[in-house]
């Protein structure tokens, strides 16, 4: 049987956030900075969700335009 290799535990990498191409350490940030970061992350998630909803609405709109055009052509015949 093969012996399993022992894992060498490495310290976790320090957490950072990148804003305008500049990295900032999150180690020891103030409560105010943490609240701002949490709000920013929430806003980013919400914007991504809304952009998805916009894409879905645009796809539905294009589908309805296609159906409407077909129906209007039938009416002209």
C-alpha positions in Angstrom: 0.0 0.0 0.0 1.2 3.5 -0.8 1.7 5.9 2.1 -0.2 9.1 1.8 1.9 12.2 1.6 1.7 14.6 4.5 0.1 17.9 3.7 2.2 20.9 4.6 -0.2 23.4 6.0 0.4 26.9 4.6 -0.9 30.0 6.2 -4.0 31.4 4.4 -3.2 34.1 1.9 -4.1 37.6 3.1 -7.4 38.7 1.8 -7.4 41.7 -0.5 -9.8 43.7 -2.6 -8.9 45.3 -5.9 -10.4 48.7 -6.6 -9.5 50.7 -9.7 -6.6 48.2 -10.4 -5.1 48.8 -6.9 -5.0 46.0 -4.3 -5.9 46.8 -0.7 -5.4 44.5 2.3 -8.5 43.6 4.2 -6.5 42.7 7.3 -7.5 44.9 10.2 -10.0 47.1 8.3 -12.4 49.3 10.2 -16.0 48.4 10.8 -17.0 51.2 8.6 -14.8 49.9 5.7 -16.2 46.4 6.2 -19.7 47.7 6.0 -18.9 49.6 2.9 -17.3 46.5 1.4 -20.3 44.4 2.2 -22.6 47.0 0.7 -20.5 47.2 -2.4 -20.5 43.4 -2.8 -24.3 43.4 -2.4 -24.6 46.1 -5.0 -22.4 44.1 -7.4 -24.5 41.0 -6.9 -27.7 42.9 -7.5 -26.4 44.6 -10.6 -25.4 41.1 -12.0 -28.9 39.9 -11.2 -30.6 42.9 -12.8 -28.3 42.6 -15.9 -29.5 38.9 -16.2 -33.1 40.0 -15.9 -32.5 42.7 -18.6 -31.0 40.1 -20.9 -33.9 37.8 -20.3 -36.4 40.6 -21.0 -34.6 41.5 -24.2 -34.6 37.9 -25.4 -38.4 37.7 -24.7 -38.9 41.0 -26.5 -37.1 39.8 -29.6 -39.2 36.7 -29.6 -42.4 38.6 -29.4 -41.2 40.9 -32.2 -40.6 37.8 -34.4 -44.1 36.4 -33.5 -45.7 39.7 -34.2 -44.0 40.1 -37.6 -45.2 36.7 -38.6 -48.7 37.3 -37.5 -48.8 40.7 -39.3 -47.6 39.1 -42.5 -50.4 36.6 -42.3 -52.9 39.4 -41.9 -51.5 41.2 -45.0 -52.0 38.0 -47.1 
